[in-house]
Amino acid sequence: MEYVIVAAAAVTLFLLVRIGLGARVARRALWVLTLAFVARLLIHVLVIRSNSIAYGGDNFVYEGRALEIVAYWRREGFAFVTEEQIESLHSVAVPCNVFAMIIYLCGGPAPLACTAFVALVACGLCIVMYRFARLIGADERAAFRLMTVMAFMPAFMLHTSDTFKDGFNAFLIVACLGLAASNAQRFDMRKLILLGPLLWALWNVRPYMVFICLIPLIFGLASLKHAFPLCVLVISATLLVPLLASPDVAESTPFAVMQEQLERGQSESFRRANAEGGSGIVFNDGGNPWGAFVPKLIYTLLSPFPWMDGSPVLQLAKIETVLWYYLLWCAASGMRRMWGDSRRMLLILLLFAVPCTIVYTTTMSNVGLIFRQRMPIVMVVSLLSAVAWTRIPQDGRQLASGTGTGPVTTGSAASARSSGTAGKAPAGVP
């Protein structure tokens, strides 16, 4: 049964490529994503499960919790299991329930089948990245290049080659931001409805990311004068504040959960415990999470550095870090281009990347941990690199914003705009 699920994941990938991308792009993308899918299964078998680099921890924990869910189902019947039923689940209910379903179907532990599903999510994220890049102004060549780079980023490949939650987290974040950008360009109630289950799933993977994503989501809605006037949003928020501030509600609201997680991540004891690991870093901040902010910011964005010692995985991470430096350099050029051509889309990306970076900076204490946590930041910033890679026609006109559809939804192409005659699509845009 395990191999049947692996085959089903491969067939699903084929369908996603055909549905999510145009016929011409799909023919090329299928080869790239199939190779990325197979590479993850090989890494799972030959590297992680063979213990050739002695790397793992969270993946085995999640697999163990999935087995607990299967045992619960056999006692109590099928239901979505949260920390209310199994306390050890905490905030990773979605991936653990998914793995539990696969294990239940296979009749026992099925790490290869679970990894096949994780690899499918990773390849789906690459499709979303392509569509998102097209949406914000990248041409087909640049978007395809970005999709290929993301598919084979070393750390992303490693953490989507077993039962880690990082692939789920990155997919849900980028999908939510892509829908926000798509709605800011052209409002569609179906996209807004789709955000509901995506945010719910994200809450059950990494809860505090929901609040960081809400900032660009609200900005995208606020910019739609005809759909959601800013005054309506302000009035609604004003009415909700007294309710959320009441003592009876405040203890059980998602805001309280977020505050608890943030305080835990910023606490001196938590940061000291993380710093005791092999790649731990101790800052002279006097116990204040906001102290030594600049050094922490540098480590958050740019570590591991070439001169650092550490495990074999940390040494391999330096390869990706060099690539990340290049993407940052290109993103600066893409940012300048978007500031003059598509400022609203740029702000949606920055309203996620900047607050997320600041939050992680205040919790910085371990290079290996921050290297995994910043993967969504790398994904979002890399979208700006695709804009920088976009070719500008010789007449100097800027390419229009993508295909006009959301990165995870299908639809007809929106009318492209150019600096010339209004309504006339510039060269190179289908």
Summary of the structure (lengths in Angstrom):
residues: 430
radius of gyration: 21.9
end to end distance: 42.8
largest distance: 69.3
contacts: 1449
relative contact order: 0.12
helix: 69%
strand: 0%
